[in-house]
Amino acid sequence: MTTFAEPSISAIPAAGPTPAHAADLLTRLRAAFAAHPGRPAVHAADGSLDFAALDRRTAALAAALRASGVRRGDRVGIHLARTADLPVALLATWRAGAAYVPLDPAYPAERIAFMAADARLTAVVSTDAAPPVPDGVPVLRPDADAPAGHPESDSETAEFTPHPLDSAYVIYTSGSTGRPKGVEVPHGAVAGLAAALELSGAYRPEPGVVAWNASVSFDASVQQWIRICRGDTLVVIDDTRRAEPTRLARLLTEHGVTDLDLTPSHWQLLREALAGARVPRLFMGGEPVPERTWRELADGGYDALNLYGPTECTVDAITTQITGPGPHLGEPLPGVRAYLLDDRLAPVTDAGAVGELYLAGPGLAHGYPGHPGLTAGRFVVDPFGPEPGARMYRTGDQARRSADGLLEYVGRVDRQVKLRGFRIELGEVEHALSTVAGVAAAAVTVYEAAPGDHRMAGYVTGAVRPAALLAELRRTLPAHLVPSTVTVLDVLPLTPNGKVDHRALPAPVADAAAHEAAGEVRPVAEAGLDQQIAEVWRTVLGVPSVEPTDDFLSLGGHSLAALRIVHLLRRKLNVELQLRHLLDAADLAEFTAAVRRAAEAAPAAARPSLTARREAVR
């Protein structure tokens, strides 16, 4: 019989008091309604709500959901853009006794349809008349109310108080089998998250003004939007302002935002726009903080936190202030048990020795609905738990203790990656590639196009054209799951045991999709403004050359690359560009024309001379 040694301090003990029996968030929300009815609850591009208005709107929609047949334990799809309707729909779903399932309208219809069917939704909240959900599922508008005379239209209907084990939400993550998988998180875990962040000092005792930056489809959004339940004001950042650093900085200042959650990649684009302004407390997560960013924040005296945690452990499990010698994870939040174990589940105690992180405590998800085998494989028995039957989650993340005792992230034990804050199973992308007609075999890896700019590269064999292949992937996958490049090979390299040797894959052909027309002659960009814009594209996208008819996406462009291009050109050319100028352009030539029009529209005094622009590029 195997016996387990108790984890020592090197195995990462729980930190501080435990948020036991944390008050459920609906109870806390009702207290906020009663205590501060006139306090701003939500600011969004389409309007604002105080807590009294939020109470009325969420109660009305909850009644409408119940009238449509929603009952305790059901699941409601939320298919809404980033407007004031979004927090209304989430809270109304909870008040109706159901769990919410985010259905991002930006996702391809095929993926939304799969998630809606897999989650077995009872209803959907959407402003679209016919969202891509199964036939027969009622669709309610976010301003709906129960029909007059219906029992649920009575405002005195008893309020729902969730049990800690009642499901709060199901969020879909990338799946290694080729399909996204849902993660079901209970109310007790969400209430515990809020309490733990309060006990740790991450949430201040007084009400704050919180920017909601993350997509509702990603778990980082949870620790942002639930702040409204403790009486904080929520500022919903719409997609347009989120993509424009200057406008986002103005929004943060306008509303006096005190807390901003973002990835390190997003900070690099926003930092200059915030120069000279009061910078909110930064909640940084979604990807490892690079050494350079850590030093900038630590040495610059920023109030910044590094947060670590998988979706399966309710967003955040380990945190630390961004201070000290270099990047590290920190210590567990109150109530979290964290272990650093070897492959025999024995504690790893030596400094510098690498182990796998396991997390336990009340923040664990229920598992993956409809996938009991997968759930059992990741949520395993905790041999160090306080009572028999306790579970722990195998994160797949490797870590070690430094000589100074700091917990440092090392890497993954599998092929899951984090790119620009998105959790991606490379196997899902490979599966999507392999299902496209004409593809015989597929492989996907990650490469560094420029320092700090990591991207996915696809490799296939078969009679296929990269441009057509990428177009098909964009039709079926969210943008963050589409490789930046696809390279066609005669054969995929194999290891001696016959598996794909990902380390032996060649450097990606960065411009294969855009330059695949054999023998095509393209004009060279003219000197001056055109050449400067082309050089910015080439540098940011990490390609050897660009031509006027190249398009941004086919060169491996993504949202953060688009932000970098617009930001650089604004600074170098002193031109007021918007992200839409780039994303709406069919190719480099069309984008260059848009830049030229913007430059001509600018006041003459604001436009640098051509010589000055050339010097700026140098």
BAZALUM-377930 format. One record per residue (C-alpha): residue in one letter; chain; x, y, z. Coordinates in steps of 0.2 Angstrom, whole numbers. Each point is the difference from the previous one (the first is absolute). Layout:
! BAZALUM-377930
<node "A","A",<X,Y,Z>>
...
***
This chain:
! BAZALUM-377930
<node "M","A",<0,0,0>>
<node "T","A",<6,17,-5>>
<node "T","A",<2,13,15>>
<node "F","A",<2,18,-3>>
<node "A","A",<11,12,10>>
<node "E","A",<-7,16,6>>
<node "P","A",<5,14,-11>>
<node "S","A",<13,11,9>>
<node "I","A",<1,19,-2>>
<node "S","A",<9,-3,-17>>
<node "A","A",<-16,-8,-6>>
<node "I","A",<-9,17,1>>
<node "P","A",<-11,1,15>>
<node "A","A",<-17,10,0>>
<node "A","A",<3,18,4>>
<node "G","A",<-10,10,13>>
<node "P","A",<-18,-3,7>>
<node "T","A",<-12,-10,-9>>
<node "P","A",<-16,8,-8>>
<node "A","A",<-11,-14,7>>
<node "H","A",<-19,2,-2>>
<node "A","A",<2,16,-11>>
<node "A","A",<-16,9,-3>>
<node "D","A",<-8,-4,-16>>
<node "L","A",<2,14,-13>>
<node "L","A",<-19,2,-3>>
<node "T","A",<-2,3,19>>
<node "R","A",<14,13,-1>>
<node "L","A",<-8,8,-16>>
<node "R","A",<-17,2,9>>
<node "A","A",<9,8,14>>
<node "A","A",<8,12,-12>>
<node "F","A",<-17,4,-8>>
<node "A","A",<-7,4,17>>
<node "A","A",<15,10,6>>
<node "H","A",<5,11,-15>>
<node "P","A",<-15,1,-12>>
<node "G","A",<7,16,-8>>
<node "R","A",<18,-5,-2>>
<node "P","A",<6,-3,-18>>
<node "A","A",<0,-19,-3>>
<node "V","A",<4,-1,-19>>
<node "H","A",<8,12,-12>>
<node "A","A",<0,-6,-18>>
<node "A","A",<0,8,-18>>
<node "D","A",<-19,-2,-1>>
<node "G","A",<-4,8,17>>
<node "S","A",<2,-2,19>>
<node "L","A",<-10,-8,13>>
<node "D","A",<-1,4,19>>
<node "F","A",<-3,-15,12>>
<node "A","A",<-19,4,1>>
<node "A","A",<-1,-1,-19>>
<node "L","A",<11,-16,0>>
<node "D","A",<-12,-8,13>>
<node "R","A",<-15,4,-11>>
<node "R","A",<7,-6,-16>>
<node "T","A",<8,-16,7>>
<node "A","A",<-16,-4,9>>
<node "A","A",<-11,2,-16>>
<node "L","A",<11,-11,-10>>
<node "A","A",<2,-13,13>>
<node "A","A",<-19,0,0>>
<node "A","A",<-1,-2,-19>>
<node "L","A",<13,-14,1>>
<node "R","A",<-11,-9,13>>
<node "A","A",<-15,3,-10>>
<node "S","A",<8,-8,-15>>
<node "G","A",<4,-16,9>>
<node "V","A",<17,3,9>>
<node "R","A",<1,-9,16>>
<node "R","A",<14,-3,13>>
<node "G","A",<15,-9,-7>>
<node "D","A",<-4,5,-18>>
<node "R","A",<12,8,-12>>
<node "V","A",<-3,17,-9>>
<node "G","A",<10,5,-15>>
<node "I","A",<6,18,0>>
<node "H","A",<2,6,-18>>
<node "L","A",<4,19,3>>
<node "A","A",<13,13,-5>>
<node "R","A",<9,10,13>>
<node "T","A",<-14,12,5>>
<node "A","A",<-10,4,16>>
<node "D","A",<-11,-15,-5>>
<node "L","A",<14,-12,4>>
<node "P","A",<1,1,19>>
<node "V","A",<-19,1,0>>
<node "A","A",<-2,-16,-8>>
<node "L","A",<13,-9,10>>
<node "L","A",<-8,6,17>>
<node "A","A",<-17,-4,-6>>
<node "T","A",<5,-18,-5>>
<node "W","A",<6,-2,18>>
<node "R","A",<-15,8,7>>
<node "A","A",<-11,-13,-10>>
<node "G","A",<10,-14,8>>
<node "A","A",<10,-5,-16>>
<node "A","A",<18,0,-5>>
<node "Y","A",<6,11,-14>>
<node "V","A",<9,-6,-16>>
<node "P","A",<9,13,-10>>
<node "L","A",<-2,0,-19>>
<node "D","A",<11,13,-7>>
<node "P","A",<-9,8,-15>>
<node "A","A",<18,2,-8>>
<node "Y","A",<2,-19,-1>>
<node "P","A",<-4,-9,-16>>
<node "A","A",<-19,-6,0>>
<node "E","A",<6,-18,-1>>
<node "R","A",<9,1,16>>
<node "I","A",<-14,9,9>>
<node "A","A",<-12,-13,-6>>
<node "F","A",<11,-14,7>>
<node "M","A",<2,8,17>>
<node "A","A",<-19,4,1>>
<node "A","A",<-4,-18,-4>>
<node "D","A",<13,-8,11>>
<node "A","A",<-5,11,15>>
<node "R","A",<-19,-5,-3>>
<node "L","A",<-6,17,3>>
<node "T","A",<-17,4,6>>
<node "A","A",<-1,18,-7>>
<node "V","A",<11,13,-8>>
<node "V","A",<2,18,3>>
<node "S","A",<4,10,-16>>
<node "T","A",<-4,15,-10>>
<node "D","A",<1,-10,-15>>
<node "A","A",<-17,-7,-6>>
<node "A","A",<8,-16,-6>>
<node "P","A",<16,-4,9>>
<node "P","A",<8,-17,-5>>
<node "V","A",<-7,-11,13>>
<node "P","A",<-11,-16,-1>>
<node "D","A",<-18,1,-6>>
<node "G","A",<-12,2,14>>
<node "V","A",<11,9,12>>
<node "P","A",<-9,16,5>>
<node "V","A",<9,16,-4>>
<node "L","A",<-3,15,12>>
<node "R","A",<6,18,-2>>
<node "P","A",<9,7,14>>
<node "D","A",<-14,13,4>>
<node "A","A",<-13,-14,1>>
<node "D","A",<-12,-2,14>>
<node "A","A",<-13,-13,5>>
<node "P","A",<-16,1,-9>>
<node "A","A",<-14,10,9>>
<node "G","A",<-10,-11,11>>
<node "H","A",<13,-14,0>>
<node "P","A",<4,-5,18>>
<node "E","A",<19,4,-3>>
<node "S","A",<-5,18,-4>>
<node "D","A",<-4,3,19>>
<node "S","A",<14,10,7>>
<node "E","A",<-2,-9,17>>
<node "T","A",<6,-17,-8>>
<node "A","A",<12,-8,13>>
<node "E","A",<18,4,-4>>
<node "F","A",<11,-14,-4>>
<node "T","A",<14,-4,12>>
<node "P","A",<13,-12,-8>>
<node "H","A",<7,-15,9>>
<node "P","A",<19,0,0>>
<node "L","A",<0,-15,-12>>
<node "D","A",<-13,8,-12>>
<node "S","A",<8,3,-17>>
<node "A","A",<5,19,-3>>
<node "Y","A",<7,-1,-18>>
<node "V","A",<7,-12,-13>>
<node "I","A",<14,8,-10>>
<node "Y","A",<7,-9,-15>>
<node "T","A",<19,-2,-3>>
<node "S","A",<10,-7,-14>>
<node "G","A",<0,-19,0>>
<node "S","A",<14,-12,-5>>
<node "T","A",<-12,-12,-9>>
<node "G","A",<-5,13,-13>>
<node "R","A",<-16,7,9>>
<node "P","A",<-1,13,14>>
<node "K","A",<-5,-7,17>>
<node "G","A",<-11,9,13>>
<node "V","A",<7,3,18>>
<node "E","A",<-14,0,13>>
<node "V","A",<3,11,15>>
<node "P","A",<-11,1,15>>
<node "H","A",<-7,15,9>>
<node "G","A",<10,-4,16>>
<node "A","A",<16,1,-10>>
<node "V","A",<-4,17,-7>>
<node "A","A",<-5,7,17>>
<node "G","A",<16,-7,7>>
<node "L","A",<10,8,-14>>
<node "A","A",<-7,17,5>>
<node "A","A",<3,-3,18>>
<node "A","A",<18,-6,-2>>
<node "L","A",<5,15,-11>>
<node "E","A",<-8,11,14>>
<node "L","A",<10,-9,14>>
<node "S","A",<16,1,-10>>
<node "G","A",<-2,19,-3>>
<node "A","A",<-1,-2,-19>>
<node "Y","A",<-18,8,2>>
<node "R","A",<0,15,10>>
<node "P","A",<-13,2,15>>
<node "E","A",<-8,15,-8>>
<node "P","A",<-10,0,-16>>
<node "G","A",<10,2,-15>>
<node "V","A",<-2,4,-19>>
<node "V","A",<4,-16,-10>>
<node "A","A",<4,-1,-18>>
<node "W","A",<-7,-16,-8>>
<node "N","A",<13,-3,-13>>
<node "A","A",<-1,-19,-4>>
<node "S","A",<-12,-9,-11>>
<node "V","A",<-14,-8,9>>
<node "S","A",<5,-16,-8>>
<node "F","A",<16,0,10>>
<node "D","A",<1,-4,19>>
<node "A","A",<10,16,3>>
<node "S","A",<-17,9,-2>>
<node "V","A",<-7,-8,15>>
<node "Q","A",<11,9,13>>
<node "Q","A",<-3,16,-9>>
<node "W","A",<-19,1,-2>>
<node "I","A",<-5,-9,17>>
<node "R","A",<7,16,8>>
<node "I","A",<-17,8,-3>>
<node "C","A",<-7,-13,13>>
<node "R","A",<10,9,14>>
<node "G","A",<-6,17,-5>>
<node "D","A",<14,5,-12>>
<node "T","A",<-3,10,-16>>
<node "L","A",<3,-10,-16>>
<node "V","A",<7,9,-16>>
<node "V","A",<-4,-12,-15>>
<node "I","A",<13,3,-13>>
<node "D","A",<-7,-2,-17>>
<node "D","A",<10,-8,-14>>
<node "T","A",<4,16,-9>>
<node "R","A",<7,9,15>>
<node "R","A",<9,-16,6>>
<node "A","A",<9,0,-17>>
<node "E","A",<6,18,1>>
<node "P","A",<12,4,13>>
<node "T","A",<-2,19,0>>
<node "R","A",<-19,-2,1>>
<node "L","A",<1,-13,14>>
<node "A","A",<12,11,10>>
<node "R","A",<-13,14,-1>>
<node "L","A",<-14,-11,5>>
<node "L","A",<10,-6,16>>
<node "T","A",<4,18,4>>
<node "E","A",<-18,6,-3>>
<node "H","A",<-8,-13,12>>
<node "G","A",<14,1,13>>
<node "V","A",<3,-19,-2>>
<node "T","A",<10,-7,15>>
<node "D","A",<2,-18,-6>>
<node "L","A",<5,-7,-18>>
<node "D","A",<3,-18,-4>>
<node "L","A",<10,-3,-16>>
<node "T","A",<13,-11,-7>>
<node "P","A",<19,4,-1>>
<node "S","A",<-2,2,-19>>
<node "H","A",<-14,12,2>>
<node "W","A",<10,10,12>>
<node "Q","A",<14,3,-12>>
<node "L","A",<-13,8,-12>>
<node "L","A",<-8,11,13>>
<node "R","A",<14,5,11>>
<node "E","A",<5,15,-11>>
<node "A","A",<-18,6,-2>>
<node "L","A",<-1,1,19>>
<node "A","A",<16,10,2>>
<node "G","A",<-3,14,12>>
<node "A","A",<-17,-6,5>>
<node "R","A",<-4,-9,16>>
<node "V","A",<2,-18,-3>>
<node "P","A",<-13,-12,8>>
<node "R","A",<5,-15,11>>
<node "L","A",<5,-13,-13>>
<node "F","A",<-6,-18,1>>
<node "M","A",<12,-8,-12>>
<node "G","A",<-4,-18,-6>>
<node "G","A",<-4,-11,-15>>
<node "E","A",<19,-3,-4>>
<node "P","A",<17,0,8>>
<node "V","A",<6,17,4>>
<node "P","A",<16,3,-10>>
<node "E","A",<16,5,9>>
<node "R","A",<0,17,-8>>
<node "T","A",<-18,4,5>>
<node "W","A",<3,-6,17>>
<node "R","A",<15,12,3>>
<node "E","A",<-9,14,-8>>
<node "L","A",<-15,-2,12>>
<node "A","A",<10,-4,15>>
<node "D","A",<13,14,-3>>
<node "G","A",<-13,13,-5>>
<node "G","A",<-10,-2,16>>
<node "Y","A",<-16,-6,-8>>
<node "D","A",<-13,-8,11>>
<node "A","A",<-1,-16,-10>>
<node "L","A",<-4,-18,4>>
<node "N","A",<5,-16,-9>>
<node "L","A",<-15,-12,1>>
<node "Y","A",<1,-19,-5>>
<node "G","A",<-14,-13,-1>>
<node "P","A",<-8,-11,-12>>
<node "T","A",<-19,0,-5>>
<node "E","A",<-2,-16,9>>
<node "C","A",<5,9,17>>
<node "T","A",<-12,15,-2>>
<node "V","A",<12,13,-8>>
<node "D","A",<13,4,13>>
<node "A","A",<9,-12,12>>
<node "I","A",<17,8,3>>
<node "T","A",<5,18,0>>
<node "T","A",<14,12,5>>
<node "Q","A",<4,19,-2>>
<node "I","A",<11,3,-15>>
<node "T","A",<16,5,10>>
<node "G","A",<16,-9,4>>
<node "P","A",<14,-7,-10>>
<node "G","A",<-10,-7,-15>>
<node "P","A",<-15,-9,-6>>
<node "H","A",<-8,-13,12>>
<node "L","A",<-17,-6,4>>
<node "G","A",<-2,4,18>>
<node "E","A",<-10,-10,14>>
<node "P","A",<-17,-7,0>>
<node "L","A",<-16,10,3>>
<node "P","A",<-8,-3,17>>
<node "G","A",<-9,-17,-1>>
<node "V","A",<11,-7,-14>>
<node "R","A",<10,-15,3>>
<node "A","A",<15,-1,-13>>
<node "Y","A",<12,-14,-1>>
<node "L","A",<16,-2,-11>>
<node "L","A",<1,-19,-3>>
<node "D","A",<10,-12,-11>>
<node "D","A",<-7,-13,-11>>
<node "R","A",<-3,-12,15>>
<node "L","A",<-10,14,9>>
<node "A","A",<15,2,13>>
<node "P","A",<3,18,5>>
<node "V","A",<15,9,-9>>
<node "T","A",<10,9,14>>
<node "D","A",<17,3,-7>>
<node "A","A",<3,18,-7>>
<node "G","A",<1,0,-19>>
<node "A","A",<-8,-17,-2>>
<node "V","A",<-15,1,-12>>
<node "G","A",<-17,-8,5>>
<node "E","A",<-18,2,-6>>
<node "L","A",<-12,11,8>>
<node "Y","A",<-16,-7,8>>
<node "L","A",<-13,11,7>>
<node "A","A",<-14,-4,13>>
<node "G","A",<-13,8,10>>
<node "P","A",<-17,7,-1>>
<node "G","A",<4,9,-17>>
<node "L","A",<0,-16,-10>>
<node "A","A",<-12,-2,-14>>
<node "H","A",<-13,-14,-1>>
<node "G","A",<9,-6,-16>>
<node "Y","A",<-4,-2,-18>>
<node "P","A",<-18,-3,-3>>
<node "G","A",<-3,-15,-11>>
<node "H","A",<18,-6,2>>
<node "P","A",<1,-10,15>>
<node "G","A",<16,-9,-5>>
<node "L","A",<9,17,-4>>
<node "T","A",<-6,6,17>>
<node "A","A",<7,-15,9>>
<node "G","A",<16,2,-8>>
<node "R","A",<3,18,5>>
<node "F","A",<-9,1,16>>
<node "V","A",<9,-13,11>>
<node "V","A",<-1,-6,18>>
<node "D","A",<10,12,11>>
<node "P","A",<10,-11,11>>
<node "F","A",<5,15,12>>
<node "G","A",<-18,6,1>>
<node "P","A",<-9,4,16>>
<node "E","A",<-13,-13,-2>>
<node "P","A",<-2,-16,-10>>
<node "G","A",<-7,3,-18>>
<node "A","A",<9,17,-1>>
<node "R","A",<5,4,-18>>
<node "M","A",<14,9,-8>>
<node "Y","A",<2,6,-18>>
<node "R","A",<15,-5,-10>>
<node "T","A",<5,17,-9>>
<node "G","A",<13,-7,-12>>
<node "D","A",<11,15,5>>
<node "Q","A",<17,-3,5>>
<node "A","A",<8,11,14>>
<node "R","A",<15,0,11>>
<node "R","A",<6,9,16>>
<node "S","A",<15,12,-2>>
<node "A","A",<14,1,12>>
<node "D","A",<-9,15,8>>
<node "G","A",<-16,-11,2>>
<node "L","A",<-10,9,-14>>
<node "L","A",<-11,-11,-10>>
<node "E","A",<4,2,-19>>
<node "Y","A",<-10,-6,-15>>
<node "V","A",<10,-12,-11>>
<node "G","A",<-11,-6,-14>>
<node "R","A",<-13,-13,-5>>
<node "V","A",<0,-19,1>>
<node "D","A",<-11,-1,-15>>
<node "R","A",<-3,10,-16>>
<node "Q","A",<-12,13,7>>
<node "V","A",<6,18,-3>>
<node "K","A",<-5,17,5>>
<node "L","A",<1,13,-14>>
<node "R","A",<-5,18,3>>
<node "G","A",<-10,-6,15>>
<node "F","A",<-9,-13,-9>>
<node "R","A",<1,-18,6>>
<node "I","A",<3,-11,-15>>
<node "E","A",<1,-19,-2>>
<node "L","A",<11,-2,-16>>
<node "G","A",<-9,-17,-3>>
<node "E","A",<-16,9,-3>>
<node "V","A",<8,11,-14>>
<node "E","A",<8,-16,-7>>
<node "H","A",<-17,-9,0>>
<node "A","A",<-8,15,-9>>
<node "L","A",<14,0,-13>>
<node "S","A",<-1,-18,-3>>
<node "T","A",<-19,0,-4>>
<node "V","A",<2,13,-14>>
<node "A","A",<-2,-9,-17>>
<node "G","A",<17,-4,-8>>
<node "V","A",<10,0,16>>
<node "A","A",<8,-17,3>>
<node "A","A",<9,4,16>>
<node "A","A",<2,15,11>>
<node "A","A",<11,7,14>>
<node "V","A",<1,16,10>>
<node "T","A",<13,8,10>>
<node "V","A",<4,17,7>>
<node "Y","A",<14,12,-6>>
<node "E","A",<7,17,5>>
<node "A","A",<-2,12,-14>>
<node "A","A",<8,14,9>>
<node "P","A",<6,2,18>>
<node "G","A",<-16,-4,11>>
<node "D","A",<-11,-3,-15>>
<node "H","A",<-5,-18,0>>
<node "R","A",<-11,-7,-13>>
<node "M","A",<-7,-16,-7>>
<node "A","A",<7,-8,-15>>
<node "G","A",<-10,-14,-10>>
<node "Y","A",<8,-14,-10>>
<node "V","A",<-9,-11,-12>>
<node "T","A",<2,-13,-14>>
<node "G","A",<-11,-2,-14>>
<node "A","A",<-7,9,-15>>
<node "V","A",<-5,16,8>>
<node "R","A",<3,19,-2>>
<node "P","A",<4,9,16>>
<node "A","A",<-11,15,-3>>
<node "A","A",<-15,-11,-3>>
<node "L","A",<4,-10,16>>
<node "L","A",<2,15,11>>
<node "A","A",<-17,7,-7>>
<node "E","A",<-9,-16,4>>
<node "L","A",<8,0,18>>
<node "R","A",<-6,18,2>>
<node "R","A",<-18,-6,-4>>
<node "T","A",<0,-13,14>>
<node "L","A",<12,6,13>>
<node "P","A",<1,15,11>>
<node "A","A",<14,12,-5>>
<node "H","A",<12,-5,14>>
<node "L","A",<0,-19,-6>>
<node "V","A",<5,4,-18>>
<node "P","A",<18,-2,-4>>
<node "S","A",<10,15,-6>>
<node "T","A",<7,-10,-14>>
<node "V","A",<-2,-17,-9>>
<node "T","A",<14,-8,-8>>
<node "V","A",<-2,-15,-12>>
<node "L","A",<12,-14,1>>
<node "D","A",<3,-16,-9>>
<node "V","A",<1,-10,16>>
<node "L","A",<-1,4,18>>
<node "P","A",<16,-4,10>>
<node "L","A",<-1,-15,11>>
<node "T","A",<8,-6,16>>
<node "P","A",<8,-17,1>>
<node "N","A",<-17,-7,7>>
<node "G","A",<-10,7,-14>>
<node "K","A",<-7,16,8>>
<node "V","A",<0,17,-7>>
<node "D","A",<17,8,5>>
<node "H","A",<-6,18,3>>
<node "R","A",<18,6,4>>
<node "A","A",<6,-5,-17>>
<node "L","A",<-14,10,-9>>
<node "P","A",<8,13,-11>>
<node "A","A",<-1,19,2>>
<node "P","A",<-18,6,-6>>
<node "V","A",<-2,7,-17>>
<node "A","A",<-6,16,7>>
<node "D","A",<-7,7,-16>>
<node "A","A",<-5,-16,-8>>
<node "A","A",<-19,4,-1>>
<node "A","A",<3,17,-7>>
<node "H","A",<14,-5,-13>>
<node "E","A",<-6,-17,-6>>
<node "A","A",<-5,6,-18>>
<node "A","A",<15,-7,-9>>
<node "G","A",<9,13,-12>>
<node "E","A",<-11,14,5>>
<node "V","A",<9,17,-2>>
<node "R","A",<-4,13,13>>
<node "P","A",<4,18,-1>>
<node "V","A",<13,7,13>>
<node "A","A",<-7,12,13>>
<node "E","A",<4,18,-5>>
<node "A","A",<12,10,11>>
<node "G","A",<-7,11,14>>
<node "L","A",<-15,-3,10>>
<node "D","A",<-4,-17,-9>>
<node "Q","A",<17,-6,4>>
<node "Q","A",<-1,5,19>>
<node "I","A",<-17,-9,2>>
<node "A","A",<7,-15,-9>>
<node "E","A",<15,-1,12>>
<node "V","A",<-11,1,15>>
<node "W","A",<-10,-14,-6>>
<node "R","A",<15,-10,-4>>
<node "T","A",<8,3,17>>
<node "V","A",<-16,-3,10>>
<node "L","A",<-5,-16,-9>>
<node "G","A",<18,-7,-1>>
<node "V","A",<0,-3,-19>>
<node "P","A",<14,2,-12>>
<node "S","A",<-9,12,-11>>
<node "V","A",<-18,6,-4>>
<node "E","A",<-8,6,-16>>
<node "P","A",<-15,11,-3>>
<node "T","A",<-12,-14,-4>>
<node "D","A",<4,-10,16>>
<node "D","A",<-14,-1,13>>
<node "F","A",<3,2,19>>
<node "L","A",<-8,-17,5>>
<node "S","A",<9,-10,-13>>
<node "L","A",<17,7,7>>
<node "G","A",<-4,-7,17>>
<node "G","A",<-9,15,7>>
<node "H","A",<-9,0,16>>
<node "S","A",<-9,12,12>>
<node "L","A",<16,5,9>>
<node "A","A",<10,2,-15>>
<node "A","A",<-13,11,-8>>
<node "L","A",<1,11,16>>
<node "R","A",<19,1,-1>>
<node "I","A",<-1,5,-19>>
<node "V","A",<-13,14,4>>
<node "H","A",<9,6,15>>
<node "L","A",<17,1,-9>>
<node "L","A",<-7,9,-14>>
<node "R","A",<-9,13,11>>
<node "R","A",<16,3,9>>
<node "K","A",<12,1,-15>>
<node "L","A",<-12,9,-12>>
<node "N","A",<-10,10,12>>
<node "V","A",<-16,-6,-8>>
<node "E","A",<-16,-3,9>>
<node "L","A",<-3,-18,-6>>
<node "Q","A",<-14,-12,7>>
<node "L","A",<1,-19,0>>
<node "R","A",<-14,-1,-12>>
<node "H","A",<11,8,-14>>
<node "L","A",<11,-16,1>>
<node "L","A",<-13,-13,3>>
<node "D","A",<-12,6,-14>>
<node "A","A",<14,1,-13>>
<node "A","A",<1,-14,-12>>
<node "D","A",<19,2,-2>>
<node "L","A",<15,11,3>>
<node "A","A",<-4,11,-14>>
<node "E","A",<-17,4,6>>
<node "F","A",<6,3,18>>
<node "T","A",<14,11,-7>>
<node "A","A",<-14,10,-9>>
<node "A","A",<-9,2,17>>
<node "V","A",<15,6,9>>
<node "R","A",<3,13,-14>>
<node "R","A",<-18,6,1>>
<node "A","A",<2,1,19>>
<node "A","A",<17,10,-2>>
<node "E","A",<-8,12,-12>>
<node "A","A",<-15,3,11>>
<node "A","A",<12,5,15>>
<node "P","A",<4,18,3>>
<node "A","A",<15,5,-9>>
<node "A","A",<9,5,16>>
<node "A","A",<-2,-17,6>>
<node "R","A",<7,-9,-15>>
<node "P","A",<19,-3,0>>
<node "S","A",<9,3,-16>>
<node "L","A",<5,-15,-10>>
<node "T","A",<18,2,5>>
<node "A","A",<-6,0,19>>
<node "R","A",<-10,-16,-4>>
<node "R","A",<15,-9,-7>>
<node "E","A",<10,5,15>>
<node "A","A",<-13,-6,12>>
<node "V","A",<0,-17,-9>>
<node "R","A",<19,-1,2>>
***
